[in-house]
Amino acid sequence: MAKQKQLKEKIKSITTFSEKNPHPLLCVTGDGTVVYANPSGKALLQDWHCDIGQFVPDYLRQLVMSTFQTRVIQRNIETKYGNQIFSFTIVPATNISYVNLYGVDITEHKRAEESLKYRIHFEMTVANISRRFTILKDFDDAITQSLADIGQLSKASRAYLFLFRDDGKIMDNTHEWCSEGVSSEIHHLQNLPTARFPWLMKSFQHMNIIQIPDVGKMPEEACAEKEEFERENIKSMLLLAIRIERELAGFIGFDNVVSPDTWRVEDINLLSITAEIVGNAIARKRIEDSLRMSESEHRLLLENIPMRIFYKDKNSVYIACNQNFARDLCMKPEEIIGKIDYDLFPKELANQCRANDREVIESGKRMDVEERYFKDGQEFIIHTIKVPIKNENGTIIGILGSSIDITEKVHLEREAVRSRHLVLLGELAAGVAHEINNPITGVINCAQILLNKSREGSMEKDLAGRIIKEGDRVATIVSKLLSFARPEEKKNIASVHEILYDTLILMRKQLEEDCIQMKLDIPKDLPEVFANSQKIQQVFMNIISNAGYALNQKYPGGHENKILEILGEKTAINRHSYVKVTFCDHGTGIPAEIKDKIINPFFTTKPHGKGTGLGLNISYKIITDHHGKLTIDSVEGEYTRVCITLPAKDYHESAIISEHIV
């Protein structure tokens, strides 16, 4: 009787607080009987077909009984109510024979999480398609595979490619992918006069994206198109123009034959990137085919295409080139004849060109290569295709090459991927902050009340203090995560010590779970730097993550050598102060043959799905944009040492003074 009276008094004491709580709260005895539920909790009880005085559902009852016996808190127990998803925490009440079930609505968080996974999957698919055309082997197979990838991801019934010919008068369905159970139409869609589809052609004149949510509701002027689409049983469709040199060359289409549907703006943007990739591949394919034309036609083509074309003999001596190639070197075509790569390019690039030439000559096969070099402190990225030239006897007599400067395109793609990831991460972080901050504030406040009412030295006071401490830590982590996910672009005076401290707060839990020991030597008196703190933090997180992966690969469990060392020091370059931060791990190291490739975009040594190959590339650009330097030293199987050097604030101040003097 005394325990029952004490239970009723305890429930009565929390009723005032709980009635206004928007989240479900249940009080359940040790055998699983519900003795109290706030309004939100009562709604859940109805969905569970139980009431106060009855048992909670069996899967919860077992957890309640276990919690009551072990006095161990149970977390992250998910349950659905209608369209909502709740996460429950079961907490045993102190000195009372019941447990509390605290629920939090995590619906938006789950949706944001699923949306983020979908975005990343979508972007990885687009990246794979881009990579497929970069190392193109079979053009038709690459197109078909790409249509299948993007069709399955967008849940389309059909995905297809149409190309125009005869000055745009005829169009053909050249490639097609169909989902299971959907009939093919490609054989019925050949040699189609574009004049049969006036509304479609007129629409493509002033737009690149045509979305038809419901074919049955198409305008009267589109009657010819509507008739054809209904013949194919199309309910809705999305068409993306392919333009080469600003001229309409064809389009990629996505059909839905099940029901009318609308594509999301974000998906359309990513699908548009796919259309652009395919368009570039078609342009390249047409150029390569054109290189096999007669000499007179070839010369006419050489001087009118935007790519840089050159011809070398088997000793890598230039025999001919087009105007675009010579113009880039500030020379005339006739001045190029007789020269070699060492006469035209930096030594490092010339060495690579000669090595590639030898490989093409020896293998007799085409080569696609992306070459990088620095000129006047600026990085240039050139994509080059080299094919062997044979005489009538089949003997290789030289090399024909085409190249294009893709520096700006690569940089834009990197920034686009990074921006999309940060936006999605920002949305997720905002949801996390919203969902966690409210309940954690309630937890801290309740703990503070318990702390104030507990007598000194009691177990209740100790537990309340621990709850407040851990609650404050959760709030700090959420704040740092939100700050990282929504960075400001401005640079300010910043402390490397503080940036690294904030980074370790975010990564501390993962490092502890991986049993990675930290050795830190970051003096607090290091010179301040002029930087974007969030971007430098992004670099630190990427390097620490890579080091953790390498250590886990070498030491799957705990080990005395599973250590990550971080050293900070002041240094001077050209009489200017710099801050140098060194990250050193004794993990798997980097093989010598790929050391020069690890900063390349989309290059990764991690398994599929584990990495995008963009982390170090983005980090390198961030440090470069801060007038700093990122270097990597590694020996396979022994260690990897990453050094980041950033100019101290006096470098920035002297630069500003110099600008004013000038």
Secondary structure, 3 states (H helix, E strand, C coil): CHHHHHHHHHHHHHHHHHHCCCCCEEEEECCCEEEEECHHHHHHHHHCCCCCCCECCHHHHHHHHHHHHHCCCEEEEEEEECCEEEEEEEEECCCCCEEEEEEEECHHHHHHHHHHHHHHHHHHHHHHHHHHHHCCCCHHHHHHHHHHHHHHHCCCCEEEEEEEECCCCEEEEEEEEECCCCCCCHHHCCCEEHHHCHHHHHHHHHCCEEEECCHHHCCHHHHHHHHHHHHCCCCEEEEEEEEECCEEEEEEEEEECCCCCCCCHHHHHHHHHHHHHHHHHHHHHHHHHHCCCCHHHHHHHHCCCCCEEEEEECCCCEEEECHHHHHHCCCCHHHHCCCCHHHHCCHHHHHHHHHHHHHHHHHCCCEEEEEEEEECCEEEEEEEEEEEEECCCCCEEEEEEEEEECHHHHHHHHHHHHHHHHHHHHHHHHHHHHHHHHHHHHHHHHHHHHHHHCCCCCHHHHHHHHHHHHHHHHHHHHHHHHHHHCCCCCCEEECHHHHHHHHHHHHHHHHHHCCCEEEEECCCCCCCEEECHHHHHHHHHHHHHHHHHHHHHHCCCCCCCCEEEEEEEEEEECCEEEEEEEEEECCCCCCHHHCCCCCCCCCCCCCCCCCCCCHHHHHHHHHHHCCCEEEEEEECCCEEEEEEEEEEHHHHHHHHHHHHHC
